[in-house]
């Protein structure tokens, strides 16, 4: 039935000369996880008309953020975003130059690629984060010498980000094009400052529902009951 409905929507739109949006197609097919929109502050995944708007503030060098990705990502996608009940706005809260480098690679390419870029970086964190803890003086010099783009390229090389992005279909030239994008670097840094000022962020991961920061909520076990309670209230 869902497949037939999807075809029917396409047929009607085509006959009317309408270009279907990704969001409309996802609604017709019953899965909103592939509806992604890049905004001025992050990426919104899911139904733009969802009853709850969840905002997630993350850092790629934050181990608790990687833990949330492992524990909360699948149930959030399956039970909340996919059916269209909740939309997820993923925003970067940058802690250091390594974090910025990873965020720029996550944002590399069209918006539709962001969720999987993000997931790949988060799930690989246990492999690459020790490089930061065990950094050598030579590495520190590489990460702090030259212009900003050269520093980010050195970080990408030492942390294995080029290889990780190659697995996502990005060549070294593709990755460097994004790492050299100073406008993107400034935007991501400015967004971090803006979110801290607006929400009073004190750590990551942090979450807001409908624009209100959730106190003491930094993991899936604490977040899930709050989503359920608010969805139940709306019935």
C-alpha positions in Angstrom: 0.0 0.0 0.0 2.8 2.5 0.9 4.6 1.7 -2.4 1.3 2.3 -4.4 0.7 5.5 -2.5 4.2 6.8 -3.3 3.7 6.1 -7.0 0.3 7.8 -6.9 1.7 10.9 -5.3 4.5 11.0 -8.0 1.9 10.6 -10.8 -0.4 13.3 -9.5 2.6 15.7 -9.1 4.0 15.0 -12.5 0.6 15.6 -14.2 0.3 18.9 -12.4 3.9 19.9 -13.3 5.0 19.9 -9.6 8.5 19.1 -8.5 8.2 16.8 -5.5 10.2 17.7 -2.4 12.2 15.1 -0.5 10.0 15.7 2.5 6.8 15.0 0.6 8.2 11.8 -0.8 9.3 10.7 2.7 5.8 11.4 4.1 4.3 9.3 1.3 6.6 6.4 1.9 6.2 6.5 5.7 9.9 7.1 6.6 11.2 10.5 7.4 14.8 9.6 8.2 16.1 10.5 4.7 14.5 13.9 4.7 17.4 16.3 5.5 17.5 20.1 5.4 20.6 22.2 6.0 19.8 25.3 8.0 21.8 28.2 9.1 22.6 26.5 12.4 22.6 22.8 11.7 20.8 20.0 9.9 17.2 19.1 10.4 16.4 15.5 9.9 12.8 14.3 9.6 9.3 15.6 9.2 9.2 19.5 9.2 5.7 19.3 10.7 6.7 16.9 13.5 4.9 17.4 16.8 8.2 17.7 18.6 11.3 19.5 17.5 14.4 18.0 19.1 17.7 19.8 19.0 20.9 17.8 19.7 24.1 19.7 20.5 27.1 17.5 19.9 30.9 17.5 19.8 32.9 14.9 17.9 35.7 14.9 20.5 33.1 14.2 23.3 33.0 10.5 24.3 29.5 10.9 25.8 28.3 12.1 22.4 29.7 9.0 20.8 28.0 6.9 23.5 24.7 8.6 22.7 25.1 7.9 19.0 25.5 4.2 19.8 22.7 3.9 22.3 20.2 6.5 21.1 20.6 6.9 17.3 18.8 3.7 16.3 15.8 3.9 18.6 15.4 7.6 17.8 15.4 7.0 14.1 13.1 3.9 14.3 10.4 5.0 16.8 10.5 8.8 16.6 12.0 10.4 13.5 11.0 7.7 10.9 7.2 7.8 11.7 7.3 11.6 11.6 6.6 12.2 15.3 9.9 14.0 16.0 12.3 16.0 13.9 16.0 16.2 14.9 18.1 19.3 14.5 21.8 18.3 14.8 24.1 21.2 15.8 27.8 21.3 16.4 29.2 22.6 19.7 32.9 22.9 18.9 35.5 22.1 21.6 38.8 22.3 19.8 40.5 22.3 16.3 40.0 18.5 16.0 36.3 18.9 16.6 36.1 21.7 14.0 38.0 19.5 11.4 35.6 16.6 12.0 32.6 18.9 11.8 33.7 20.4 8.5 34.0 16.9 7.0 30.6 15.9 8.4 29.2 19.0 6.5 31.1 18.2 3.3 28.9 17.7 0.3 25.1 17.9 -0.1 22.8 18.0 3.0 21.6 14.4 2.3 25.0 13.1 3.1 25.3 14.7 6.5 23.5 12.0 8.6 25.8 9.2 7.4 28.9 11.4 7.5 28.0 12.3 11.1 27.3 8.7 12.1 30.6 7.5 10.5 32.7 10.0 12.5 30.9 9.3 15.7 31.0 5.6 15.5 34.7 5.6 14.6 35.5 7.9 17.5 37.0 5.1 19.7 39.6 4.5 17.0 40.7 8.0 16.3 40.2 9.9 19.6 43.2 8.3 21.3 45.4 10.2 18.8 44.4 13.4 20.6 45.2 11.9 24.0 48.5 10.4 22.9 49.6 13.3 20.7 53.3 13.8 20.1 55.1 17.1 20.1 55.6 16.7 16.3 51.9 16.2 15.8 51.1 19.3 18.0 53.4 21.3 15.8 51.7 20.0 12.6 48.3 21.0 14.0 49.4 24.5 15.0 51.7 25.5 12.1 50.8 27.2 8.9 47.4 28.7 7.9 44.2 27.3 9.3 43.4 25.1 6.3 46.9 23.5 6.5 46.4 22.8 10.2 43.0 21.1 9.5 44.6 19.0 6.7 47.3 17.9 9.1 44.7 16.9 11.7 42.7 15.0 9.0 45.8 13.1 8.0 46.9 12.2 11.6 43.5 11.2 12.8 42.7 9.0 9.8 39.8 11.2 8.6 40.8 11.0 5.0 40.5 7.3 5.0 37.2 7.4 6.9 35.8 9.9 4.3 37.1 7.8 1.5 34.8 5.1 2.8 32.0 7.6 2.4 32.8 8.2 -1.2 35.0 11.3 -0.8 38.4 11.7 -2.6 41.2 13.5 -0.9 40.5 16.4 -3.2 36.9 16.4 -2.1 37.8 16.4 1.5 40.4 19.1 1.1 38.0 21.3 -0.7 35.8 21.3 2.4 38.7 21.6 4.8 39.9 24.7 2.9 36.5 26.4 3.2 37.1 29.3 5.6 33.5 30.5 5.3 32.3 27.1 6.6 34.8 27.2 9.5 33.6 30.6 10.5 30.0 29.7 10.3 30.4 26.6 12.4 32.4 28.5 15.0 29.9 31.4 15.1 27.1 28.9 15.5 28.7 27.4 18.5 28.9 30.8 20.2 25.3 31.6 19.2 24.0 28.4 20.7 25.9 28.9 23.9 24.5 32.4 24.3 21.0 31.4 23.4 20.7 28.1 25.3 23.4 28.5 28.0 25.0 25.3 27.0 27.4 23.8 29.6 28.3 20.5 28.1 27.6 17.9 25.4 25.6 16.1 24.4 22.8 18.5 25.4 19.2 18.5 24.1 16.3 21.0 23.7 12.7 20.2 22.9 10.8 22.9 21.0 13.5 25.4 21.8 13.8 24.7 25.5 17.0 23.2 26.9 16.4 20.1 28.9 18.1 20.3 32.3 20.3 17.3 33.3 19.7 15.5 30.1 22.8 14.1 28.5 22.0 10.5 27.5 19.4 8.4 25.8 18.1 6.9 29.0 17.2 10.3 30.3 16.0 11.8 27.0 13.6 9.0 25.9 11.1 9.3 28.8 10.9 13.0 28.2 10.1 12.5 24.5 7.5 9.9 25.4 5.8 12.1 28.0 5.5 15.0 25.6 4.2 12.9 22.8 1.6 11.4 25.2 0.5 14.8 26.3 -0.2 15.7 22.7 -2.7 12.9 22.2 
